[in-house]
Amino acid sequence: MDDLAHNVLGGELQACSFDPLTGFYRDGCCHTGADDEGTHVVCARVTREFLDFSVQRGNDLVTPRPELRFAGLKAGDRWCLCVTRWLEALEAGVAPPVVLEATHQNTLQHVALDVLQRHAWRKAEDGSHTG
């Protein structure tokens, strides 16, 4: 695992989510390492459209899996996604918004920063926020 990880903006990688607990290493952050073959580096605020798309692609993130201590995701949850799945969703028009401060710098090996910025999650009028 990377110890001094940075986000796509060049700052220190921020936590993505502790509830639900996310990350390849289940540490709340989108850290990556040699054993993370899926490259779970994109911190996204998942949408119903994305979750439905993911199920259709064979990755059910909705159904609870208690044996894996996974309660299932719902729209609005933050989750570390595989960069390739996020790109598939982008192509399909259902990419969830990205939390830039919590998205690992390795994402930039696959997606240009300006693309991520166009899909950045911004503070909502309902008072929810990224931190």
C-alpha positions in Angstrom: 0.0 0.0 0.0 1.2 3.5 -0.7 2.1 5.4 2.5 2.2 9.0 1.4 -0.6 9.0 -1.2 -1.7 12.1 -3.0 -4.9 13.0 -4.6 -5.5 14.0 -8.2 -5.2 17.7 -7.2 -1.7 17.1 -5.8 -2.6 17.3 -2.1 -2.7 14.6 0.6 -5.2 11.9 -0.2 -8.3 12.4 2.0 -10.6 9.7 3.3 -13.4 8.6 1.0 -15.8 6.9 3.4 -15.8 5.2 6.8 -19.5 4.5 6.7 -19.8 2.4 4.5 -16.1 1.4 5.0 -14.5 1.6 1.6 -11.2 1.1 -0.1 -9.4 -1.9 -1.4 -7.7 -2.2 2.0 -11.0 -1.3 3.8 -9.2 1.7 5.5 -11.7 4.4 4.3 -9.3 5.7 1.6 -8.8 4.9 -2.0 -5.2 3.7 -1.4 -3.8 1.3 -4.0 -0.9 -1.1 -4.2 0.6 -3.9 -6.3 -2.1 -6.3 -5.0 -5.0 -4.0 -6.1 -5.5 -5.4 -9.5 -8.8 -3.5 -10.0 -7.2 -0.2 -9.2 -9.8 1.0 -6.7 -8.7 4.7 -6.9 -11.8 6.8 -7.8 -13.8 8.1 -4.8 -17.3 8.6 -6.2 -20.6 9.5 -4.7 -22.6 6.7 -6.2 -26.0 7.3 -7.9 -28.9 5.0 -8.5 -28.1 5.0 -12.3 -24.5 4.0 -11.6 -25.5 1.3 -9.2 -28.0 -0.2 -11.7 -25.3 0.0 -14.4 -22.8 -1.8 -12.2 -25.3 -4.6 -11.4 -25.8 -5.0 -15.2 -22.0 -5.3 -15.6 -21.8 -8.1 -13.1 -20.7 -6.1 -10.0 -23.6 -6.0 -7.6 -22.8 -3.2 -5.1 -26.4 -3.0 -3.8 -27.1 -6.4 -2.3 -25.9 -6.8 1.3 -23.2 -9.4 1.9 -23.0 -9.8 5.7 -20.4 -12.5 5.3 -18.1 -9.8 3.8 -19.3 -7.2 6.3 -20.9 -5.3 3.4 -24.3 -3.7 3.9 -24.8 -2.8 0.2 -24.6 0.7 -1.2 -27.4 3.2 -1.8 -27.4 6.4 -3.8 -25.4 9.1 -2.1 -22.8 6.7 -0.5 -19.2 7.4 -1.2 -17.2 4.4 -2.5 -13.7 3.7 -4.0 -14.4 2.5 -7.5 -12.2 0.7 -10.0 -11.0 3.3 -12.5 -11.9 1.1 -15.5 -15.5 0.7 -14.2 -15.8 4.5 -13.7 -14.6 5.0 -17.3 -17.2 2.4 -18.6 -19.9 4.3 -16.7 -18.6 7.6 -18.2 -18.9 6.1 -21.7 -22.4 4.9 -20.9 -23.4 8.3 -19.6 -23.9 7.2 -15.9 -20.6 8.1 -14.3 -21.1 9.1 -10.7 -19.6 12.4 -9.5 -16.0 12.2 -8.2 -14.7 13.5 -4.9 -11.4 14.9 -6.2 -9.7 15.3 -2.8 -10.3 11.6 -2.0 -9.4 10.3 -5.5 -5.9 8.7 -5.7 -3.4 10.3 -8.0 -3.0 7.1 -10.0 -6.3 7.8 -11.5 -4.5 10.3 -13.7 -2.8 7.4 -15.5 -6.2 6.6 -16.9 -8.3 9.8 -16.9 -7.3 13.4 -17.6 -7.7 15.8 -14.7 -10.1 18.1 -16.8 -12.4 15.1 -17.3 -12.4 14.4 -13.5 -13.0 18.1 -12.8 -16.0 18.2 -15.2 -17.5 15.2 -13.2 -16.4 16.5 -9.7 -18.9 16.3 -6.9 -19.8 19.7 -5.5 -21.5 20.7 -2.3 -25.2 20.2 -2.7 -27.9 22.6 -1.8 -29.2 20.1 0.7 -26.1 20.8 2.9 -24.3 17.6 2.2 -20.6 18.0 1.6 -17.4 16.1 0.7 -15.8 16.2 4.1 
